[in-house]
Amino acid sequence: MTRAEGISLTLWVFLLIIISRATLIDASSEKSGDQSEEKRELLGVLQKVLEKLQNRRTVTWERKHSRLPECNIGDFCTVKKGSRFGQLCDCPRGSKCNLFFLKCL
């Protein structure tokens, strides 16, 4: 093998290595581009699901614990009908619903 043939063979090997690396880089960039788009789509769907669950959770919490709205001091907090009392709202901390006046005092 002559020196010219050796140089020619070496150049062909380098050319093949460069071409194969270029195709690998293109393929990996396409995969990462596809993966990033898929990740964005999945994150969007996940965010929508979490928002729906958050809305359901607050409604369930209020329904489960029968939370009443909070009223101000001096507001009517209870209604009396016959011998029964019905609570309209919760009095703020430090006050109590007076069953004679039916107000938060």
Secondary structure per residue as TSV (DSSP state, phi and psi in degrees):
chain	resnum	aa	ss	phi	psi
A	1	M	-	360.0	129.5
A	2	T	-	-84.0	170.9
A	3	R	H	-66.4	-38.0
A	4	A	H	-65.2	-41.0
A	5	E	H	-65.3	-38.4
A	6	G	H	-64.0	-42.4
A	7	I	H	-66.6	-41.4
A	8	S	H	-62.4	-44.4
A	9	L	H	-63.6	-41.6
A	10	T	H	-62.8	-42.3
A	11	L	H	-63.0	-40.5
A	12	W	H	-63.6	-40.3
A	13	V	H	-64.3	-45.7
A	14	F	H	-62.0	-39.8
A	15	L	H	-63.0	-43.4
A	16	L	H	-63.6	-40.0
A	17	I	H	-64.2	-44.3
A	18	I	H	-63.8	-43.5
A	19	I	H	-65.0	-42.7
A	20	S	H	-65.9	-38.1
A	21	R	H	-67.4	-38.2
A	22	A	H	-63.5	-41.9
A	23	T	H	-67.8	-36.8
A	24	L	H	-65.0	-41.0
A	25	I	H	-65.5	-43.1
A	26	D	H	-61.6	-43.8
A	27	A	H	-65.0	-41.6
A	28	S	H	-69.3	-35.1
A	29	S	H	-69.4	-36.0
A	30	E	H	-66.0	-42.2
A	31	K	H	-63.3	-44.3
A	32	S	H	-67.4	-33.9
A	33	G	H	-65.9	-43.9
A	34	D	H	-64.5	-41.4
A	35	Q	H	-65.8	-39.2
A	36	S	H	-68.0	-37.2
A	37	E	H	-65.5	-42.6
A	38	E	H	-63.2	-40.0
A	39	K	H	-63.9	-41.6
A	40	R	H	-62.5	-44.1
A	41	E	H	-62.7	-45.3
A	42	L	H	-64.2	-39.1
A	43	L	H	-65.0	-38.0
A	44	G	H	-63.5	-45.4
A	45	V	H	-64.2	-42.9
A	46	L	H	-62.2	-40.0
A	47	Q	H	-63.8	-41.4
A	48	K	H	-62.9	-43.2
A	49	V	H	-63.5	-43.0
A	50	L	H	-64.7	-37.6
A	51	E	H	-63.4	-43.1
A	52	K	H	-63.0	-43.0
A	53	L	H	-64.9	-37.3
A	54	Q	H	-63.9	-43.2
A	55	N	H	-64.1	-42.4
A	56	R	H	-65.6	-38.0
A	57	R	H	-64.5	-42.1
A	58	T	H	-67.3	-40.1
A	59	V	H	-65.1	-43.8
A	60	T	H	-62.5	-41.1
A	61	W	H	-60.8	-47.1
A	62	E	H	-65.1	-41.2
A	63	R	H	-69.7	-40.7
A	64	K	H	-67.1	-41.9
A	65	H	T	-98.4	6.8
A	66	S	T	47.8	52.4
A	67	R	-	-72.5	133.9
A	68	L	-	-102.3	151.9
A	69	P	-	-65.9	153.8
A	70	E	B	-87.3	137.0
A	71	C	-	-110.2	165.3
A	72	N	-	-85.1	163.4
A	73	I	T	-66.5	130.1
A	74	G	T	98.6	-11.2
A	75	D	S	-80.9	156.4
A	76	F	B	-70.3	127.1
A	77	C	-	-113.6	-13.6
A	78	T	E	-141.6	149.2
A	79	V	E	-119.4	137.6
A	80	K	E	-109.1	127.8
A	81	K	E	-131.8	105.9
A	82	G	T	69.8	-128.6
A	83	S	T	-95.6	5.0
A	84	R	E	-108.5	152.2
A	85	F	E	-115.8	138.5
A	86	G	E	-119.6	128.3
A	87	Q	E	-85.2	129.3
A	88	L	-	-92.4	-40.5
A	89	C	S	-155.7	167.3
A	90	D	B	-91.6	137.0
A	91	C	-	-75.9	149.2
A	92	P	-	-66.7	166.4
A	93	R	T	-60.9	135.8
A	94	G	T	92.8	-4.9
A	95	S	-	-125.8	164.1
A	96	K	-	-134.2	153.1
A	97	C	E	-82.1	113.7
A	98	N	E	-81.4	122.3
A	99	L	T	-79.2	-9.8
A	100	F	T	-84.3	-48.5
A	101	F	T	-88.3	-15.4
A	102	L	T	61.7	30.7
A	103	K	E	-129.8	160.9
A	104	C	E	-76.9	121.9
A	105	L	-	-126.8	360.0
